[in-house]
Amino acid sequence: MKMETVIRIKNIVKLYPGDIKAISNLTLNVQKGIFGLLGPNGSGKTTLIQILTGVIRPTSGSVEILGYDLKKQLSFVKRDIGYLPEYPGMYEDMTGMSFLHYMGRLSGLSKKEARNTAKRSLKEADLEKWEDAKIRKYSAGMKQRIAFAQSLLNDPQIVFLDEPTKGLDPMERQKVLSRIEKIGEQGKTVFLSSHILVEIERVADHIAIISTGRVLFQGTSEEVKREDGLSSLYGKVLIGEGF
Amino acid sequence: MYLPIILYQETLSYLSSRRLIFSLLLIFIPAACGIWFSSMMYHHPSIIARMTAGWIREVTPKTCIMVYLDVAVFPIALTAIINASDFIAGERTRGMLQLLASKPLGRWEIVVGKYLSFISIFLVLILLKLSIFNIGLKFLGIGPVENRVFLSYLVVLVLTGIVYTSIATLSSTLTRTTLAAILAGFLLLIAWYIFDWMILYLPVSTSDILEKFSLSYYIENIIGYISKGEAPLLLRGGVSSKGSLGILLKSMGVVGCLTLIPVAVSTVIVQRKDIAQ
């Protein structure tokens, strides 16, 4: 079966001030489905996601998302993607409803669409009863759920999730993972970054391991299974890199 | 175009937040003090003559508003700095800047939306402040001041507020935290205040050159023309010239640049620079 490539990353390099190389000539193709990006801390996962979501610009190289050139057609790309940052920001003085409504408006929805989508998203996030409560009163798990909900408001084709289970208790983690699986079943692409192997192993159809801004492994979940599972493969790959 | 959405949301957030209460306090407490102080001046004119080293001998509504304004400019500038310092640095601290940058809006719209929203609210607050003071003078039997003078002093507060909002917008873009941005703006405010007072005590030949670096010099030129020399600034020694159209245009140009350049630089920086984590 031929898989549809939704993201084509070619030779991207990202240098931070002081010539610190965060991404080093990285080339990667991402197919439709749930894509798990693994790597140790400081491997460039967040930088890569920030480049793909237009938050930062690559120093060189090219990226194509859903057929759009990221550099030239960034606004088209942004209409079709959702993003959950590693440390999602919130307007804590806003209610859950007004926050989602505002984010929906900024994602290109009309007033009516934004209101309806916000209501639906709150229901899906199990926050219906809290829609009029200020976000500052939410628990960490609730905040994460509302941040996740905002990334799906515009019905994106690709959702970028940067460590979405960070700081959550086991119950909340399960909820997030189930949500990710559900999105994958809807035929959308989830670009999931994490360093928790079991989570990636559970949900991802395709996996890539990166370190120091380079791709060390890329394959399907079946290929990973053939290598005695993800933890074995992850160990082998990183040991080969001197970890 | 996402600017109207940001403008609306920012205005709504401001009006329903604690920032509004803080701004109201910063603005209306000096107004109340000003009314009380004017009343005291009116009944004890010798106090003000002593305080101003004889510049003011006769207490009129105009002199009351002039002295009041001298005090009122400071909280106006401070309110502008405190609020505008949060524009970008605050979003960065809250972690919202990354999220906003991933949305299809132009990043410049964040800066301009926040700026315009605050300026609109600020103008209403300033108008209220001066109006309350003017009404207060009327009740005390001192005033009110004539329209031309009232308008001139309104222009002083508005221009001061706008310029400091612009400068604080830039410092908010350049710094990582709101506190650092406030500190930078506050230091500039103090430096400009000290500079203005220092100029008063310098020989005319030196002060004629140095005053070109003072914000109040240009504001004084503008209101000097509007009020036909009837609205002096105590900060500038309480002496006002009528000014000419040429000086007015030049001064408006300088104040315009001080307003627009920092905002323009901020929008370019936010638009082009990577959003730091």
Boltz contact constraints between the chains, C-beta under 6 A:
constraints:
  - contact:
      token1: [A, 53]
      token2: [B, 102]
      max_distance: 6.0
  - contact:
      token1: [A, 55]
      token2: [B, 98]
      max_distance: 6.0
  - contact:
      token1: [A, 55]
      token2: [B, 101]
      max_distance: 6.0
  - contact:
      token1: [A, 55]
      token2: [B, 102]
      max_distance: 6.0
  - contact:
      token1: [A, 55]
      token2: [B, 275]
      max_distance: 6.0
  - contact:
      token1: [A, 56]
      token2: [B, 274]
      max_distance: 6.0
  - contact:
      token1: [A, 75]
      token2: [B, 104]
      max_distance: 6.0
  - contact:
      token1: [A, 78]
      token2: [B, 104]
      max_distance: 6.0
  - contact:
      token1: [A, 79]
      token2: [B, 104]
      max_distance: 6.0
  - contact:
      token1: [A, 83]
      token2: [B, 102]
      max_distance: 6.0
  - contact:
      token1: [A, 85]
      token2: [B, 98]
      max_distance: 6.0
  - contact:
      token1: [A, 87]
      token2: [B, 95]
      max_distance: 6.0
  - contact:
      token1: [A, 89]
      token2: [B, 94]
      max_distance: 6.0
  - contact:
      token1: [A, 89]
      token2: [B, 95]
      max_distance: 6.0
  - contact:
      token1: [A, 89]
      token2: [B, 96]
      max_distance: 6.0
  - contact:
      token1: [A, 89]
      token2: [B, 99]
      max_distance: 6.0
  - contact:
      token1: [A, 93]
      token2: [B, 17]
      max_distance: 6.0
  - contact:
      token1: [A, 102]
      token2: [B, 9]
      max_distance: 6.0
  - contact:
      token1: [A, 105]
      token2: [B, 5]
      max_distance: 6.0
  - contact:
      token1: [A, 106]
      token2: [B, 2]
      max_distance: 6.0
  - contact:
      token1: [A, 106]
      token2: [B, 103]
      max_distance: 6.0
  - contact:
      token1: [A, 106]
      token2: [B, 105]
      max_distance: 6.0
  - contact:
      token1: [A, 107]
      token2: [B, 103]
      max_distance: 6.0
  - contact:
      token1: [A, 108]
      token2: [B, 104]
      max_distance: 6.0
